[in-house]
């Protein structure tokens, strides 16, 4: 419900200001009149956030907020008071506005998890699901601490990855500019020189291909760039649809080198959330319903949903997960053993830790390999250009000699 900022006068003529929740400006005026206030000015509050407002907050800031909220709740401070304290103390404008809206909606009787869904740029699906489970199961403090730990881990991994790929990215950008400059501006200067060799049919194929590429780039380069931009915009638009997200998640799992890394991280998130929920007494069907979205991959979520249906008919969890083909054999075997020993909650959390450690090492190795691979690739491209230009020059010099 929107909030309206008002300026009004009391029966004694005193000027007062404040905010009031109402469906419309007319209703706000009516409510003020009912409080024996005479409205002078009524307008939608600047602090009001429309549903779906796309305010973003950095992961590190959100992790700190989760920890602080968990600490306040554990100290016995009520949820509404805790949200108000965090709202008043934060210096982040986006976070202050979001917390103000969350406080307002929770005060109106809405679930905190439902309100968090309105801000997907600030609260992840995993955080929303964990908070929902924590509220339903009575372990909100533990859920918030888990979310904070996981968010910190994600941000740390993201920071390591970004710092590691910074140099390869700069190298790739500069190298690409140099190569494009050579092909578009430098190579055409040799076209007239090599024209006679081309007429005789004595021009090496590599030189002929380079000259053709250069001519195409000069003539159709802008068209190609425009087509690429249109394609990128179209792909981004498609990825915002449910069908596009399904296809994107499927392709992520099938990528040659990065696919197993995406899969391992998604499975680790699922295992951690499911293990935490089971440890706090949430029934397995409800825990699966909540944790399947935490995987962050719709293909895996679909497989987990199918596993939930099989479990309701009396099967174990390991059987349908193995049948889906999207879960590593080691993970399925450990889940099967844990189910037999009645230690599924502990094994899932340990499994998540193991997967994250191993996959982090693989990711670090992959990122370290990027730099030498980029250097080799750029050196090979420049070497091909040089060879393509030198071979006919050497051939012409030999003919003159």
HUHU-V523049 format. One record per pair of residues at least 24 apart in sequence whose ideal C-beta (glycine too) atoms are under 8 Angstrom apart, sorted by the first residue. I is the first residue (numbers start at 1). J is the second residue. If there is no record, write none. Layout:
i=[I;I]
j=[J;J]
This chain:
i=[1;2;2;2;3;3;3;3;3;4;4;4;4;4;5;5;5;5;5;6;6;6;6;6;6;6;7;7;7;7;8;8;8;8;8;9;9;9;10;10;10;11;15;19;19;21;21;47;47;48;49;49;49;49;51;52;53;53;53;54;54;54;55;55;55;55;55;55;56;56;56;57;57;57;57;57;57;58;59;59;59;59;60;60;60;61;61;62;62;62;62;62;63;63;63;63;64;65;65;65;66;66;66;66;66;66;67;67;67;69;70;70;70;70;70;70;73;73;73;74;79;79;79;80;80;94;95;98;111;124;125;125;125;126;126;126;126;126;126;127;129;129;129;129;129;130;130;130;130;132;133;133;133;133;133;133;134;136;136;137;137;137;137;139;142;142;143;143;146;146;150;150;153;157;157;160;161;161;164;164;164;164;165;165;167;168;168;168;168;171;171;171;171;172;172;175;175;175;178;179;179;179;179;180;182;182;183;183;183;183;183;184;184;184;184;187;187;187;187;188;188;188;190;191;193;193;194;197;197;197;202;203;204;204;204;204;206;206;206;206;207;207;207;207;209;210;210;210;210;245;246;246;249;249;249;249;250;252;253;253;253;257;258;260;261;261;261;261;262;263;263;263;263;264;264;264;264;264;264;265;265;265;265;266;266;266;266;267;267;267;267;267;267;268;268;268;268;268;269;269;269;269;270;270;270;270;271;271;271;271;271;271;272;272;272;274;275;275;275;275;275;275;275;275;276;276;278;278;278;279;279;279;284;284;285;285;288;299;300;300;303;317;331]
j=[108;44;45;48;44;45;47;48;104;28;42;43;44;45;42;43;44;45;46;32;37;39;40;41;42;43;39;40;41;42;32;37;38;39;40;37;38;40;36;37;38;36;40;45;47;104;108;97;100;101;97;98;101;118;118;118;101;118;119;119;120;121;94;97;98;119;121;122;94;121;122;92;94;95;98;121;122;155;151;154;155;158;151;152;155;92;95;95;122;123;127;151;148;151;152;155;148;90;95;99;127;144;145;147;148;151;144;145;148;144;140;141;142;144;145;148;140;141;144;141;106;112;140;106;107;122;122;122;135;151;293;294;296;150;269;273;293;294;296;151;273;290;291;293;294;273;276;290;294;290;277;280;282;286;287;290;280;282;286;277;280;281;282;280;276;280;276;280;272;276;269;272;356;360;363;364;363;367;364;367;368;370;367;370;371;367;370;371;374;371;374;375;378;374;378;374;378;381;382;378;381;382;385;217;382;385;210;213;214;217;385;214;217;218;221;211;214;385;389;214;215;218;389;215;393;396;392;392;395;396;395;392;388;391;392;395;384;387;388;391;388;389;391;392;388;384;385;388;389;298;298;299;297;298;299;300;299;297;297;299;326;366;366;362;359;362;363;366;297;297;300;326;328;328;355;356;358;359;362;296;355;356;359;295;296;297;300;295;300;327;328;331;355;351;352;355;356;359;294;295;296;352;294;295;300;304;331;348;349;351;352;355;348;349;352;348;344;345;346;347;348;349;351;352;345;349;344;345;348;345;346;349;311;317;311;312;317;326;326;327;327;344;355]
